[in-house]
Amino acid sequence: MSQSKELILFIPGLSGGEPEKYLKKLTDGLADYCKGTGIPYKNIEDFTSAEGASKRQITIDVSDEAQKTIDIHEVYWSDLAQNLSVSSSSLKAIRGLSLILYWMRSLPVWAAAIHSKYMFTSMLFTLLLMLFWYLGVFLALLTAIGTTPESVFTFEISGSESVNFAPIIQSISDWAKELGGWYIFAVSAVLVAVFPVNSVVDISYATQCYLLNRDNVFHKIRGRINSALYDAVRDPAYEKITVVGYSFGAVVAVEALASYMGKKELNFITLGSPLLLMAAKSTRVKNAIEQLQGNVQITCWSDFYSDQDWLCTKSPSTIVDEKFNSQKITSSVPMDERLKGLSHQLYFGDWDVLKRFI
């Protein structure tokens, strides 16, 4: 029986979860697809390397005379992302306002989102959650300031003269209590309990940091992706390499592959990508998409999206040929799961997507 070996380099998104979370969903989906279509399938290894790169290895009988081994390596990177929800109250107040203004004033992003009623609705809902989150943070900060001892706000100018800002601070705190009251905290508590508000804020903030390269996070993430990519390319055992970008991982993958100059040709798959919006927000991302589509070492780009998934759109294309193929999947989920973002995981169970992997 002839043997061949392939590699899937899986780049997940800003899940905020642990490594292997979506890698397991992918391998479980592949197993279900193979069983459902009668393809002999075996998960022969399940381990995590010393470097922390999660890996799986499966075998598939593609015919009576041929067997294929597929290594699936996850390049986990969201540990490099910065979370705003665990920061101090003062930092939340300062950067939270900056975050809301960053997205609220992004006219090109809103113009791009308006072409999809689902994405536009999702953006409005996300902004509403962020506003309630920030209002709760702001009122909590002012309440805390109002209970601070008066001596903290008293500053000496010269000699015996001093300036006391305590009355002004107290007035602002009293105003905040009248403005917010208990019902603001109640509404915020309900929203946090029903919806993943902190996750929404952290993902929005991490996206902003990535696009702005705050604290050099863009270069750190790109370095990790490129290291894994070129290690794979140098391995002579692989006859075929496919890079898969899921969610915001598609943005990370595009920017890494745009300048790829390795000796091996690569296939590229994107699942539920926000590339249309990120290209509207960042010239760097827009240029990377154009550069990737002109890269002769990328033999094909298969893009999967769904109207059920309110966190993605069809990826933009600057060329019309067989190299780029965008396909809308037909799987569906209930409305409550769409609102909670669970429809963003449709791809791991859709047979059109899984067939492309096999």
N, C-alpha and C positions, 0 to 999 in steps of 0.2 A: 504493500500500500504506500502510495506516495505521500510525503509529508510537506507541509508548508507552514510558515510562521508569520504572523502579523502582530502589529501593535496598535492599540487604541490608547492615545494619550488624552485622558479625560480631565478637563479644566472646569471645575464647578464654579458656582457664582458666590455671591455674598450671602450665604445661607445663615451665617451667625451660629451654625451648629458645629458639631464635631466632625473630624475627618471621617471619611467612608460613608457618611449619611446618604449621599446621592450615588456614590459608587455602588452601594448595596442595592439601591433601587434599580440601577442600570443592569447589574448582573442578574437580579431577580427577574427583571423584565425579559432579558435575553433567554433565561431558562424557561420562562412561561411560553415565550414565542416558539422556541425550539420544540417543546413538548406539544404545543398546540398544532404545529405544522408537521410533526413526525420526524424532525431532524434529530438524530442521535447527538446528545449533548452531555458533557461531563465537566464538572468543576473540579479540576485536579489539584489545584493549589489555592491556598487562602492564607496569606501572610502579610506582615508589615515589615518593611526593611528597617535597618538600623537608622537610616536617615529620616525615617518618618514618612516615607512615600508609600501610601497604601497601594497594594497590588492584588490582582486576581489573575488566574490563568484558567482558560477553558479550552476544551477540544470539541470540534464539530466534524462529523462525517459528512462531507459535502457530496460524496458518491461512494459506491462500493469499493472503488480503487483509490480514493483520495481522502485524506484527513487533514484538517486545518487546526492549528493551535493559535489561539488569540490571547496575547497578554494585554491586560487592561491596567494601566497605571494612572492613578489619580495624582494630579499636581495640586495639592491643597495650598491655598494662599490667603484665605480670609483671616488667618491669625495675624497677618500683617496689617489688616485694616484697623482703623481707629473707631472706638465706640464712644458716642457722646453721652449715652444714657447713664454711664457709670462715672462720669466726671463730676467735679464739684459743682455746687449750685451756681456760683459766680461764672464758671466757664460755660455751663449750660445756658445761662442767660445771655452771655455775650455771643457765643458761637451759634446758639440756637436761633437768635435773631438774624445773624449773618446767613445761616442756612436757609431760613424761610425766604429772605429777600433774594438769595442766590437763585432759587427755583421760581419764585413768584415773578421775578422780573425777566425771566428767560423767554422773551417773545418768540424767538425761532423754535424753541422746544414746544411751546403751546401751539404754534402754527403747524408744526409737524404732527402733533398729537391729535389735532382737530380732524385729521383725515380718518381717524379711527374712533368711533364713538365710545368703544370700550376702553381704549387707552385714555381718552380725554376724561371719561368718567372716573377712571382709576386715579388719574392725576389730581382731579378736584377733590376726591375723597381723601387721598393721601395728604394733600395740603390742609384740609380741614382737621384731620387727626393731628398733624404737626402743630397747627395753631392752638388747638385745645391743650396739647402737651406743653407748649411753650407758655401759655397763659397760666397753667398750673405751676410751672417752674418759676415764673416771674412773681406770682403772688406769694409762693412759699418763700422766695428769697426776700421779698419786701417784709413779710411777716417776721422772718428771722432777724432782719435788720432792726425792726421796730422793738425787739426785745433786747437789743444790745445795750450794754451800759452807756450812759451819757458821756462818760469820760473818754470813750473811744473816739467820739466825734468832736472832741475839744482839742484845738491846736494852738500852741503858743506862737505869737508873732514876734514880739520883742519885750523883754523885761516881764512886766506883770500883765501885759495885754495878751488877750487870747480871743479866738473865734470859736463859737460853739454852733456846730451844724445840727445838733441833736433835735431842736424844734422842727427844723425843715424835714429831717429824716422821719420824725414821728408823724408829721403831717402827711407825708407821702405814704407811710405805712397805714395810717388811718384811712386815707383815700383808697388804698388798695383793698382794705377790708370791706369798705362800702361798695367798691366796684365788683369785687369777686363774691364775697360772702361764701357761705357754706355750699351753695348750690353749684358753684364753679368746680369746687373740689369734688363734689358728688358726681357731676357729669364726667369729669376727667377720670374718676375712679371707675365708673361704668365702662367708659370707652377702653381703658387699659385692660379691664377684665374681659371684655368681649372681643376686642381686636388687639393684634400684636403691635401696639403703638410704639413701644420701645424699639422693637425690631425695625419698624418703618423709619423711625428717626435715625437709628444707627446705620441702616442701609443707605438712606439719603445722605447722611453725613460722610460715610465712607466713600460714596460715589463722588461727592464734592472734593474730598481730599485726594482721591485718585486723579480726577480731572485736573486739579490745580497742582498736583504733585506736592502736596503739603507734607512736610517732614520727609521728603524724598521717597514717599510711599510708592509712587509710580515706578521709579527705577528699581526699588527693592522687589516689587512684584514681577516686573519684567525680567529681572535677573534670575529669579527662581524658575520662571517658565522657560526661559532660554537655556538654562542649565539642564533641565530635564529633557528639552527638545533635542539639543545637540548630543547629549549622552545617548539618546535613542537612535539618532541618525548614524552615529559612529558604530552602533552594534551591527555587525554583518549578518546576524541571524534573521533580521526582519526583512521580508520581501516586500512588505507593504506597511506604511505608517499612516494612520488616520488621526487627526487632531479634532477633538470634540469640545466645543465651547458651549456650556449650558448657562443660561441667564446672563448675568454680568460677566461670567467667564468667557462669553463670546467676544466681548469688548477687549478683554485682556488678551485673548488668543489672537484677535485681528491685529492688535498692535505689535504682538510678538512675531507673527507670521509675515507681516508687511515687508520686513527687511530680511526675511529668511533667504540665505544663499547657500544652503547645504547641498550636498551632492545627490541626495535622494529626493525624489518627488514625493509630495504629500497630498493626501485628501483632507478636506476640511468639512466638518458638519457643525452647524449651529442649531441649538434648540432653545426656543423661547427667548430670543435676543432682544435687547433694547437698543440695538445699534442705530436705528433711525433717529431716536431721540438724542442719543449721545453724540451722533454726528452733527445734529442741529446745535448742540450745546458747545461742542469742542471742535475746533478746526484741526487739532491734532488727530482726533479719531476719524474725522472726515477724510483727511489726507491718507491715513493708514488704510482705510477701506479702498480708496482708489489705487493705492500702491499695491495692495494685496491682489486686487483683481487683475492687475497687470503683471503679476509675478508668475513667470512661466514654470516655476517649480511647484506651484499649487495647481494640481491637475484638474480639480473640481471643487466646487463649493455647494453643498446641499444645505439649504436653509429650511427649517421647519417652524411653523408658527400656528397659532390657533386663535380664533375669535373668542373662544371660551377663556383664554388666558389674557387677563386684563393687564398683565405686566410686560407684554411684549407686542411687537408688530412685525410685519414682514420686513426683512432686512433690506436696506437700500442697495441698488446695483447701478453702476455707472456704465455697464456694458450689457449687450444683449447677445449671448451666445450659449453654447451648451455647457460652458464652464460653470456658470451660476444657475442654480435651479432652486426656486423657492416654492414650497408646497404647504398648503394649509391642511392641517389634520382635522379629522371629523369627530374625534372623541368629545364627549360632553360630560359636564358635572352639574350638580344642583347649584342654584343661585347663591346659597349661603356659603358654599365652598369657594365660589368665585370671589365673593366679598372678602373672604379670609385669605385669598391668594393660593389656596390649595390646587386650583386649576393649573397653576404654574408647573405642576409635576406630571401633567398629562403625558408628556413625551416618553416617560419611562415605561408606559404600558401600551403605547400605540404601536400597532403592528406595522404600519407603514414606516415608522421611524426605525423600529427594531430590524426590519427587513434590510434596511440600508446598512446597518452594522454587519449583518451576517453576509 
